[in-house]
Amino acid sequence: MEIIHRIEQAEWHRPAGFDPGIDQFIVADTLDQERKTGMRTRFVRFAPGAATKVPFIHDYDEEVYLVEGDQNLLDKNLLQEIKQYQQGAYFVRPAGTYHGPFSSTDGCLLLEIHSYPA
């Protein structure tokens, strides 16, 4: 059965552990971090000026598409922008890849797919 989501009408929420101004909308989620199986598809949005405070590392693979806006890679002290990414950037991060912290100057929308290798 096909399901159609309207992103502008989605129910966004900020889960525990997310920094202020960063919300998610989960499309599908069978990711089981205890059993190391499944996958998750979600949209993440940063409000203008929102930022994460620490680098990320997780034990599942991650693919991220920057649908719109900008995202900045910051140094670990959050003092300096190292690199800026624009709409259309696609990131492939195998399990164990350190990434972030990130900020967004004008806000952004990300499509993320998380999965454990088969």
N, CA, C and O of each residue as an XYZ file, in Angstrom:
472
protein
N       0.841     -1.176      0.000
C       0.000      0.000      0.000
C       0.890      1.244      0.000
O       1.772      1.392      0.845
N       0.649      2.106     -0.932
C       1.397      3.357     -1.033
C       0.929      4.348      0.024
O      -0.268      4.487      0.278
N       1.877      5.024      0.628
C       1.582      6.085      1.596
C       2.232      7.356      1.075
O       3.404      7.350      0.699
N       1.483      8.431      1.053
C       2.007      9.716      0.595
C       2.057     10.664      1.780
O       1.053     10.875      2.461
N       3.234     11.237      2.025
C       3.416     12.195      3.115
C       3.561     13.593      2.527
O       4.226     13.770      1.506
N       2.955     14.566      3.150
C       3.126     15.973      2.779
C       4.010     16.592      3.865
O       3.567     16.822      4.990
N       5.250     16.853      3.509
C       6.227     17.323      4.492
C       5.764     18.586      5.201
O       5.953     18.726      6.409
N       5.162     19.501      4.461
C       4.725     20.760      5.078
C       3.574     20.548      6.058
O       3.289     21.431      6.867
N       2.903     19.385      6.001
C       1.794     19.092      6.916
C       2.174     18.042      7.962
O       1.335     17.638      8.767
N       3.411     17.608      7.955
C       3.862     16.551      8.865
C       3.855     17.031     10.313
O       3.948     18.227     10.588
N       3.742     16.081     11.225
C       3.831     16.383     12.656
C       5.286     16.239     13.087
O       5.771     15.129     13.308
N       5.969     17.358     13.204
C       7.376     17.389     13.581
C       7.492     17.400     15.092
O       6.629     17.939     15.785
N       8.555     16.808     15.600
C       8.811     16.883     17.039
C      10.317     16.833     17.295
O      11.095     16.339     16.479
N      10.688     17.348     18.430
C      12.092     17.310     18.842
C      12.248     16.206     19.871
O      11.788     16.333     21.006
N      12.899     15.119     19.471
C      13.085     14.026     20.422
C      14.121     14.366     21.487
O      14.922     15.288     21.329
N      14.086     13.609     22.562
C      15.079     13.778     23.627
C      16.469     13.662     23.028
O      16.733     12.775     22.217
N      17.340     14.547     23.425
C      18.720     14.513     22.939
C      18.980     15.415     21.749
O      20.136     15.717     21.454
N      17.925     15.859     21.047
C      18.123     16.788     19.929
C      18.328     18.195     20.492
O      17.730     18.563     21.503
N      19.166     18.964     19.835
C      19.402     20.347     20.248
C      18.214     21.222     19.845
O      17.488     20.877     18.913
N      18.004     22.350     20.534
C      16.894     23.247     20.195
C      16.954     23.684     18.734
O      18.029     23.934     18.188
N      15.769     23.770     18.107
C      15.685     24.212     16.724
C      15.895     23.109     15.710
O      15.937     23.373     14.508
N      16.031     21.856     16.183
C      16.223     20.711     15.290
C      15.112     19.703     15.584
O      14.994     19.194     16.698
N      14.300     19.425     14.560
C      13.157     18.533     14.703
C      13.241     17.407     13.679
O      14.013     17.470     12.723
N      12.434     16.382     13.899
C      12.395     15.269     12.960
C      10.953     14.877     12.655
O      10.034     15.130     13.434
N      10.793     14.249     11.490
C       9.553     13.607     11.084
C       9.940     12.218     10.598
O      10.610     12.090      9.574
N       9.535     11.190     11.306
C       9.906      9.821     10.952
C       8.908      9.276      9.935
O       7.699      9.278     10.166
N       9.437      8.812      8.810
C       8.618      8.237      7.746
C       8.397      6.748      8.009
O       7.268      6.261      7.945
N       9.476      6.033      8.303
C       9.409      4.594      8.593
C      10.533      4.264      9.566
O      11.616      4.843      9.490
N      10.275      3.332     10.477
C      11.310      3.016     11.462
C      11.195      1.582     11.948
O      10.295      1.241     12.716
N      12.121      0.745     11.487
C      12.247     -0.615     12.004
C      13.648     -0.819     12.589
O      14.051     -1.947     12.873
N      14.388      0.290     12.767
C      15.756      0.212     13.273
C      15.745     -0.302     14.708
O      15.112      0.295     15.579
N      16.441     -1.405     14.953
C      16.542     -1.996     16.276
C      18.014     -1.980     16.665
O      18.794     -2.822     16.220
N      18.382     -1.019     17.496
C      19.785     -0.828     17.845
C      20.306     -1.915     18.778
O      21.519     -2.103     18.866
N      19.443     -2.629     19.469
C      19.896     -3.737     20.300
C      20.207     -4.964     19.454
O      21.223     -5.625     19.670
N      19.341     -5.273     18.492
C      19.533     -6.451     17.635
C      20.375     -6.146     16.390
O      20.773     -7.051     15.657
N      20.638     -4.848     16.167
C      21.446     -4.412     15.011
C      20.788     -4.814     13.689
O      21.436     -5.361     12.796
N      19.493     -4.532     13.585
C      18.747     -4.837     12.369
C      17.840     -3.665     12.003
O      17.594     -2.771     12.813
N      17.351     -3.692     10.767
C      16.330     -2.745     10.341
C      16.878     -1.462      9.763
O      18.077     -1.300      9.539
N      15.931     -0.545      9.527
C      16.290      0.747      8.946
C      15.317      1.822      9.412
O      14.237      1.532      9.927
N      15.733      3.074      9.215
C      14.899      4.224      9.558
C      15.011      5.234      8.425
O      16.101      5.506      7.923
N      13.886      5.775      8.038
C      13.865      6.885      7.086
C      13.200      8.050      7.794
O      12.113      7.910      8.354
N      13.857      9.203      7.766
C      13.288     10.368      8.437
C      13.731     11.645      7.749
O      14.719     11.674      7.015
N      12.975     12.695      8.006
C      13.369     14.036      7.617
C      13.795     14.750      8.892
O      13.164     14.603      9.939
N      14.860     15.517      8.795
C      15.339     16.337      9.906
C      15.423     17.766      9.397
O      15.922     18.014      8.299
N      14.934     18.700     10.197
C      15.043     20.103      9.786
C      15.717     20.921     10.884
O      15.479     20.743     12.079
N      16.561     21.815     10.418
C      17.239     22.783     11.281
C      16.563     24.127     11.062
O      16.394     24.549      9.918
N      16.177     24.803     12.124
C      15.705     26.183     12.025
C      16.915     27.063     11.717
O      18.045     26.663     11.999
N      16.710     28.245     11.149
C      17.849     29.148     10.924
C      18.631     29.367     12.222
O      18.048     29.687     13.258
N      19.938     29.195     12.158
C      20.806     29.396     13.320
C      20.934     28.192     14.245
O      21.742     28.221     15.173
N      20.168     27.148     14.019
C      20.239     25.964     14.898
C      21.565     25.237     14.699
O      22.166     25.291     13.627
N      22.006     24.558     15.755
C      23.286     23.844     15.694
C      23.294     22.670     16.656
O      22.624     22.680     17.689
N      24.077     21.650     16.287
C      24.358     20.559     17.215
C      25.621     20.933     17.982
O      26.380     21.801     17.551
N      25.843     20.286     19.108
C      26.959     20.687     19.966
C      28.101     19.679     20.036
O      29.191     20.005     20.507
N      27.857     18.459     19.572
C      28.884     17.421     19.663
C      28.940     16.622     18.358
O      27.958     16.585     17.617
N      30.070     15.990     18.075
C      30.133     15.083     16.918
C      29.261     13.854     17.171
O      28.982     13.497     18.316
N      28.842     13.224     16.093
C      28.032     12.011     16.158
C      28.874     10.814     15.743
O      29.807     10.940     14.950
N      28.538      9.664     16.282
C      29.061      8.385     15.803
C      27.995      7.349     16.166
O      27.464      7.354     17.277
N      27.693      6.468     15.224
C      26.721      5.427     15.503
C      27.139      4.138     14.804
O      28.006      4.132     13.931
N      26.496      3.049     15.215
C      26.907      1.731     14.722
C      26.088      1.264     13.514
O      26.147      0.087     13.159
N      25.349      2.134     12.895
C      24.603      1.828     11.673
C      25.070      2.761     10.560
O      25.630      3.827     10.815
N      24.828      2.337      9.320
C      25.160      3.164      8.161
C      24.153      4.304      8.058
O      23.005      4.187      8.485
N      24.617      5.409      7.478
C      23.743      6.572      7.323
C      23.966      7.191      5.941
O      25.099      7.362      5.491
N      22.863      7.519      5.289
C      22.905      8.291      4.059
C      22.033      9.517      4.289
O      20.936      9.418      4.839
N      22.532     10.674      3.863
C      21.821     11.930      4.099
C      21.827     12.754      2.823
O      22.868     12.943      2.193
N      20.647     13.243      2.452
C      20.501     14.122      1.301
C      20.036     15.474      1.801
O      19.020     15.568      2.489
N      20.775     16.527      1.459
C      20.429     17.894      1.840
C      19.400     18.408      0.831
O      19.758     18.881     -0.247
N      18.129     18.309      1.191
C      17.020     18.628      0.298
C      16.965     20.115     -0.007
O      16.806     20.515     -1.160
N      17.096     20.925      1.024
C      17.091     22.382      0.816
C      17.841     23.065      1.943
O      17.977     22.524      3.040
N      18.324     24.259      1.653
C      19.021     25.054      2.646
C      20.515     24.803      2.670
O      21.102     24.332      1.696
N      21.117     25.128      3.803
C      22.567     24.990      3.971
C      22.874     24.256      5.265
O      22.092     24.284      6.215
N      24.012     23.609      5.283
C      24.494     22.980      6.509
C      25.987     23.228      6.603
O      26.713     23.098      5.617
N      26.439     23.586      7.795
C      27.838     23.912      8.025
C      28.466     22.886      8.963
O      27.901     22.553     10.004
N      29.631     22.394      8.583
C      30.415     21.541      9.463
C      31.243     22.464     10.343
O      31.955     23.333      9.840
N      31.150     22.276     11.665
C      31.857     23.123     12.623
C      33.038     22.379     13.231
O      33.066     21.149     13.253
N      34.013     23.141     13.725
C      35.098     22.494     14.461
C      34.550     21.984     15.793
O      33.457     22.373     16.205
N      35.301     21.120     16.463
C      34.794     20.479     17.680
C      34.512     21.451     18.810
O      33.789     21.109     19.745
N      35.072     22.669     18.747
C      34.831     23.670     19.781
C      33.688     24.617     19.428
O      33.402     25.555     20.172
N      33.034     24.369     18.288
C      31.901     25.165     17.814
C      32.278     26.616     17.542
O      31.414     27.492     17.559
N      33.543     26.874     17.293
C      34.012     28.238     17.120
C      34.168     28.641     15.656
O      34.176     29.828     15.333
N      34.291     27.664     14.785
C      34.648     27.989     13.413
C      33.978     27.037     12.435
O      33.896     25.831     12.671
N      33.499     27.604     11.334
C      32.939     26.794     10.253
C      34.092     26.203      9.455
O      34.982     26.927      9.010
N      34.074     24.888      9.275
C      35.115     24.218      8.503
C      34.713     24.113      7.042
O      35.534     24.301      6.145
N      33.439     23.809      6.814
C      32.960     23.623      5.450
C      31.472     23.900      5.403
O      30.759     23.628      6.369
N      30.989     24.444      4.276
C      29.562     24.670      4.103
C      29.045     23.810      2.960
O      29.658     23.736      1.895
N      27.910     23.162      3.194
C      27.265     22.329      2.187
C      25.971     23.000      1.756
O      25.310     23.670      2.550
N      25.619     22.814      0.492
C      24.415     23.424     -0.064
C      23.434     22.357     -0.521
O      23.768     21.175     -0.596
N      22.236     22.789     -0.819
C      21.187     21.929     -1.353
C      21.750     21.002     -2.424
O      22.497     21.435     -3.301
N      21.388     19.732     -2.347
C      21.844     18.744     -3.320
C      23.008     17.898     -2.848
O      23.332     16.900     -3.492
N      23.656     18.264     -1.736
C      24.767     17.457     -1.217
C      24.224     16.119     -0.715
O      23.138     16.056     -0.138
N      24.995     15.049     -0.942
C      24.600     13.703     -0.522
C      25.764     13.089      0.251
O      26.885     13.021     -0.252
N      25.494     12.648      1.460
C      26.526     12.127      2.346
C      26.324     10.630      2.557
O      25.199     10.191      2.796
N      27.377      9.852      2.474
C      27.342      8.423      2.784
C      28.302      8.215      3.939
O      29.503      8.457      3.815
N      27.767      7.766      5.058
C      28.579      7.584      6.264
C      28.445      6.152      6.770
O      27.431      5.794      7.369
N      29.469      5.331      6.529
C      29.431      3.968      7.067
C      29.412      3.990      8.598
O      29.836      4.965      9.218
N      28.923      2.920      9.191
C      28.915      2.794     10.651
C      30.300      3.125     11.198
O      31.311      2.714     10.630
N      30.342      3.870     12.306
C      31.602      4.227     12.932
C      32.223      5.514     12.437
O      33.306      5.886     12.888
N      31.560      6.211     11.510
C      32.092      7.462     10.962
C      31.739      8.638     11.871
O      30.564      8.908     12.116
N      32.761      9.336     12.368
C      32.508     10.562     13.130
C      32.038     11.641     12.167
O      32.580     11.768     11.070
N      31.024     12.427     12.568
C      30.541     13.537     11.744
C      29.889     14.579     12.652
O      29.316     14.259     13.693
N      29.999     15.843     12.217
C      29.472     16.940     13.013
C      30.540     17.477     13.938
O      31.675     17.000     13.927
N      30.187     18.456     14.729
C      28.884     19.097     14.873
C      28.523     19.944     13.648
O      29.384     20.331     12.857
N      27.199     20.223     13.518
C      26.678     20.955     12.377
C      25.861     22.154     12.819
O      25.332     22.191     13.931
N      25.766     23.130     11.934
C      24.854     24.252     12.120
C      24.220     24.557     10.771
O      24.617     24.013      9.741
N      23.222     25.440     10.798
C      22.613     25.908      9.552
C      22.357     27.392      9.675
O      21.702     27.845     10.614
N      22.868     28.140      8.735
C      22.697     29.592      8.756
C      21.254     29.973      8.454
O      20.634     30.720      9.211
N      20.720     29.459      7.348
C      19.378     29.834      6.899
C      18.340     28.748      7.150
O      17.180     28.907      6.772
N      18.739     27.651      7.780
C      17.842     26.523      7.987
C      18.032     25.500      6.883
O      18.505     25.838      5.798
N      17.666     24.250      7.149
C      17.797     23.217      6.133
C      16.830     22.073      6.399
O      16.282     21.921      7.491
N      16.645     21.273      5.347
C      15.834     20.070      5.419
C      16.684     18.915      4.910
O      17.220     18.971      3.803
N      16.804     17.871      5.718
C      17.612     16.695      5.391
C      16.720     15.467      5.288
O      15.784     15.312      6.073
N      17.002     14.596      4.330
C      16.389     13.280      4.260
C      17.463     12.294      4.707
O      18.536     12.237      4.107
N      17.185     11.520      5.751
C      18.156     10.597      6.306
C      17.654      9.163      6.220
O      16.479      8.888      6.463
N      18.565      8.248      5.869
C      18.271      6.817      5.866
C      19.342      6.141      6.718
O      20.534      6.245      6.428
N      18.912      5.454      7.760
C      19.807      4.731      8.666
C      19.541      3.245      8.498
O      18.386      2.826      8.441
N      20.592      2.447      8.419
C      20.380      1.008      8.262
C      21.581      0.218      8.768
O      22.715      0.696      8.771
N      21.290     -1.003      9.194
C      22.341     -1.940      9.541
C      22.650     -2.780      8.316
O      21.742     -3.131      7.562
N      23.925     -3.111      8.103
C      24.266     -3.962      6.963
C      23.546     -5.311      7.068
O      23.360     -5.850      8.160
N      23.151     -5.836      5.919
C      22.434     -7.125      5.900
C      23.358     -8.256      6.275
O      22.937     -9.412      6.314
